[in-house]
Amino acid sequence: MNAQTLTGVVYDKATKQPVSGVYVYLDGTSIVDITASSGKFSLTPKQQINTKLVLRHLAYQTLIIEDPFVHLPDTIYLEEQMKILGEITVQADRFSRRQKLRAFREQFLGLTQAGRSCRIVNEDDIEIWFNMATKTLRASSDKPIEVINNYLGYTALFDLVDFKAEYTSVTLNPTRCYNVYYAVTTSFTDLRPDNRRIKMRRDDVFEESSRNFFKCLAYDPFFRSDTSSNPVFWVYERGAGEIDYNSYFTIMDTLSIKTIHIPDSIIEKENPDNSLLIINVSHRVKEYPDNKYRRYYSNISFFTNNLLVDRYGNINQFDKVFFSGFMGLSRAGDMLPLDYMP
């Protein structure tokens, strides 16, 4: 089932005049439009996607519409961006800006081959500091962070909502970083749409991703029945063998997307992190330069018993599912557009 065309008109909230030049995009995709002099925009994705609609203009506050395929008003109002100069408190730390930027690149873009290939075009726009008391690296930027990903063939614009990397001691050693959190809205531009080598890299990154796990779980009956002759993922209960997918997850049709439901009988009552269910995932990953597959392991913790999954494998409550192990190492440098499909 194809998704509907998303249309609207953008006005200045104060003057009630149409606003041109508004960058309108489905978060995490390459589906973009820019409003004309009339303020109108139109986006036509191939399928419904679990994502947000973002409206961005330098003169106005960024507006995010959470569920545009269900709740999108015909008329949208933007409020003027107010420049407020507040008091800035600078705390001294032992690290140079160069050291902190290197740590930011490591934890934001990642240390995979894709992450290491990325280049941030506008590093001077990034404010970055280290809190010695909490042993936390923080970063912000008033302008979108422009990243050229040569490995996957994209330019990505990241509006950085929040970023923090927590360390076990006052250090920027990546092996001492135990928690990374970042929130962004993103748009992609494809630099190499017809390059076969780039396409193979994208397919490999998608295959080993958490998105592919949920896509397989929700849409591939052979994956759930465990009769696939060449599986990508093997799923285990903690401390036990492979699980029966049909007992652990109920898959239901919900319009053009699927619902994954965890039955009450499966929910674990005494997890130390208060999650409802923790599963172990073993999956094959292609490693370069020898192109051999090796097994890696991840843990997935569910803090909700219902998830909506679109055809691309995107889930609607990404803040209610946590990954550790191999999947937990994924960073912005490994991101593909949310509408990407091998």
C-alpha positions in Angstrom: 0.0 0.0 0.0 1.4 3.3 -1.0 1.5 6.2 1.4 -0.5 9.3 0.7 1.0 12.6 -0.5 1.7 15.0 2.4 0.8 18.6 1.5 0.4 21.8 3.4 0.9 25.6 3.4 3.3 27.3 5.8 2.6 30.8 7.2 4.3 33.2 9.6 2.3 33.0 12.8 2.5 36.7 13.5 1.9 38.2 10.0 -0.2 35.3 8.6 1.8 35.6 5.4 3.1 32.6 3.5 6.8 31.7 4.1 9.0 30.6 1.3 12.3 28.8 1.5 11.2 26.5 4.4 13.1 23.2 4.3 10.4 20.5 4.7 11.5 16.9 5.1 10.6 13.5 6.5 13.1 13.0 9.3 15.9 10.5 8.4 15.1 10.4 4.7 16.0 12.0 1.4 12.3 13.0 0.9 12.6 16.8 0.9 10.7 19.8 -0.5 11.2 23.6 -0.1 8.2 25.9 0.1 7.4 28.1 -2.8 6.4 31.8 -2.6 2.9 30.5 -1.8 4.2 28.6 1.2 3.1 25.3 -0.3 5.0 22.0 0.0 4.3 18.5 -1.2 6.0 15.2 -0.3 5.2 11.8 -1.8 7.0 8.8 -0.1 6.7 5.4 -1.7 5.4 3.9 1.6 4.3 5.1 5.0 7.3 5.6 7.2 7.5 5.7 11.0 9.1 9.1 11.2 8.4 12.8 11.9 7.9 15.8 9.6 10.4 18.6 10.1 10.1 22.2 9.0 13.3 24.2 9.3 14.1 27.9 8.3 16.9 29.9 9.7 14.6 32.8 10.6 12.0 30.6 12.4 11.9 28.0 15.2 12.2 24.5 13.9 8.8 22.7 14.0 8.5 19.0 14.3 5.2 17.1 13.6 5.3 13.8 15.3 2.9 11.7 13.2 2.4 13.4 9.8 0.6 10.5 8.1 -2.2 10.7 10.7 -2.1 14.3 12.1 -1.0 16.9 9.5 -2.9 20.2 9.4 -3.5 21.9 6.1 -2.1 25.1 7.5 1.1 25.2 9.5 2.4 28.3 11.4 6.0 29.0 12.2 7.2 31.3 15.0 10.0 33.7 14.5 13.4 32.6 15.9 14.2 34.8 18.8 17.9 35.4 19.5 18.3 35.5 23.3 21.7 36.1 24.7 22.0 34.3 28.0 24.7 34.0 30.6 27.4 31.5 29.5 29.3 29.6 32.1 32.6 28.1 30.9 34.2 25.4 33.0 37.8 24.7 32.5 38.8 21.2 31.7 42.1 19.4 30.8 41.3 18.8 27.2 42.0 20.9 24.1 39.2 21.7 21.6 41.0 19.4 19.1 40.9 16.5 21.5 37.2 17.1 22.3 36.3 17.3 18.6 38.1 14.0 18.0 36.1 12.4 20.8 32.9 13.9 19.4 33.6 12.4 16.0 34.3 9.0 17.5 31.1 8.9 19.6 28.8 10.7 17.2 29.9 9.2 13.9 31.3 5.9 15.2 34.5 3.9 14.7 33.2 1.6 12.0 34.6 1.9 8.5 31.6 4.1 7.6 32.0 6.3 10.6 35.7 6.8 10.1 35.1 7.8 6.5 32.9 10.7 7.4 34.0 14.3 7.4 32.2 17.1 9.2 32.2 20.1 7.0 31.4 22.8 9.6 33.2 21.8 12.8 33.6 25.4 13.7 29.8 25.6 14.3 30.0 23.0 17.0 30.1 24.0 20.7 31.7 21.3 22.8 32.7 21.0 26.4 33.6 18.3 29.0 32.1 18.4 32.5 34.8 17.2 34.9 32.4 16.5 37.7 30.1 14.2 35.7 32.8 12.9 33.3 30.5 13.8 30.4 31.2 15.2 26.9 28.4 17.5 25.6 28.0 19.2 22.3 25.5 21.6 20.6 25.2 23.5 17.4 22.8 26.3 16.3 23.4 25.2 12.6 22.8 21.8 11.1 26.0 19.7 11.2 26.9 18.8 7.6 28.5 15.4 7.2 29.9 13.9 4.0 29.9 10.1 4.3 32.2 8.9 1.5 31.8 5.2 2.4 28.0 5.2 2.0 27.8 8.0 -0.6 25.6 10.5 1.3 25.7 14.0 2.5 23.6 14.3 5.7 22.4 17.3 7.6 22.0 16.7 11.3 20.1 19.1 13.4 21.6 18.3 16.8 18.9 18.3 19.5 21.1 16.8 22.2 24.4 14.9 22.5 26.3 13.4 25.5 29.0 10.8 25.9 29.6 9.5 29.4 32.9 8.1 30.5 34.0 6.0 33.5 36.8 8.5 34.4 38.1 11.9 33.4 39.3 10.7 30.0 38.4 10.8 26.3 39.6 7.3 25.6 36.9 5.6 23.6 37.2 2.4 25.5 36.2 4.2 28.7 32.9 5.6 27.1 30.0 3.5 28.5 27.0 5.5 27.3 26.3 7.7 24.3 23.0 9.5 23.7 22.2 11.8 20.8 19.0 13.1 19.4 18.9 14.5 15.8 16.7 15.2 12.9 18.3 14.3 9.6 18.0 14.7 5.9 20.1 12.9 3.3 21.3 13.7 -0.2 22.5 10.8 -2.4 25.9 11.6 -3.8 26.4 8.2 -5.6 22.9 6.9 -6.7 24.3 4.7 -9.5 27.5 3.4 -8.0 27.4 -0.4 -7.6 30.1 -0.6 -4.9 28.4 2.0 -2.8 25.1 0.2 -3.2 26.7 -3.1 -2.0 28.1 -1.2 1.1 24.7 0.2 1.9 23.1 -3.2 1.5 25.7 -4.7 3.9 25.1 -2.0 6.5 21.4 -2.4 6.3 21.6 -6.2 6.5 23.4 -6.1 9.9 21.3 -3.3 11.3 18.5 -3.2 14.0 16.2 -2.0 11.3 16.7 -5.2 9.3 16.1 -7.2 12.5 12.6 -5.6 13.0 11.8 -5.8 9.2 12.6 -9.5 9.2 10.7 -10.1 12.4 7.5 -8.2 11.3 7.4 -9.1 7.5 9.3 -12.3 6.9 7.4 -15.4 7.9 10.4 -17.7 7.2 12.4 -15.7 9.7 9.8 -16.1 12.4 9.3 -19.8 11.7 13.1 -20.3 11.8 13.1 -22.3 8.6 15.2 -19.8 6.6 18.1 -21.7 4.9 20.5 -18.7 5.3 19.4 -16.7 8.3 20.9 -13.3 9.2 19.8 -13.3 12.8 19.6 -16.0 15.5 17.6 -15.0 18.6 18.0 -16.6 22.0 16.4 -16.2 25.4 18.9 -15.1 28.0 20.7 -18.2 29.3 18.7 -20.6 27.1 18.5 -21.7 23.5 16.9 -20.2 20.4 13.4 -18.9 21.0 10.1 -19.8 19.3 9.3 -16.5 17.5 5.6 -17.3 17.4 5.4 -17.6 21.2 7.5 -14.5 22.0 6.1 -12.1 19.4 2.6 -11.8 17.9 2.6 -10.0 14.5 -0.6 -8.2 13.6 -1.6 -6.1 10.6 -2.3 -2.4 11.3 -3.3 -0.6 8.1 -0.1 -0.4 6.0 2.3 -1.3 8.8 2.7 -4.2 11.3 2.3 -4.3 15.1 4.7 -6.4 17.1 3.1 -7.5 20.4 4.9 -9.2 23.3 2.3 -11.4 25.1 1.9 -11.0 28.9 3.0 -14.6 29.4 6.4 -13.8 28.0 7.0 -10.5 29.9 9.8 -11.0 32.4 8.9 -9.6 35.8 12.3 -9.2 37.5 14.7 -7.7 35.0 17.3 -5.5 36.7 16.7 -2.6 34.3 12.9 -2.9 34.6 12.5 -3.9 30.9 9.7 -6.1 29.9 11.9 -8.5 27.8 15.5 -8.9 27.0 16.6 -11.1 24.1 20.1 -12.0 22.8 20.7 -11.7 19.0 23.5 -13.4 17.1 24.0 -12.1 13.6 26.4 -12.3 10.7 28.4 -9.3 9.8 30.6 -8.8 6.7 34.1 -7.6 7.5 36.4 -5.8 5.2 38.8 -6.0 3.4 38.5 -9.8 3.2 34.6 -9.7 2.9 34.2 -12.7 5.2 31.2 -13.0 7.5 31.7 -13.3 11.2 29.2 -13.6 14.1 28.6 -10.8 16.4 26.2 -10.5 19.4 23.7 -7.9 20.6 21.2 -7.6 23.4 17.8 -6.0 22.8 15.8 -4.7 25.8 12.1 -3.9 25.3 10.4 -1.3 27.5 7.1 -1.6 25.7 5.0 -4.6 24.6 3.7 -3.0 21.4 5.7 -1.6 18.5 4.6 -0.4 15.1 7.0 -1.4 12.3 6.9 0.0 8.8 8.0 -1.9 5.7 11.5 -0.4 6.0 12.0 -1.8 9.5 11.6 1.5 11.3 9.9 1.3 14.7 7.6 4.0 16.2 8.9 3.9 19.8 12.6 3.9 19.3 13.1 5.4 22.8 11.5 2.2 24.3 13.9 -0.2 22.8 17.6 -0.3 23.8 20.5 -2.1 22.1 23.9 -3.2 23.5 26.7 -5.2 22.0 27.2 -4.9 18.3 24.0 -3.1 17.6 24.7 -0.7 20.4 27.8 0.5 18.6 25.9 1.9 15.7 26.3 5.7 15.3 25.4 8.5 12.9 28.1 7.4 10.4 26.2 4.1 9.9 22.8 5.7 9.3 21.0 5.1 6.1 17.9 7.0 5.0 14.8 5.6 6.8 13.3 4.9 3.4 16.3 2.9 2.2 15.6 -0.7 1.1 18.2 -3.1 -0.4 
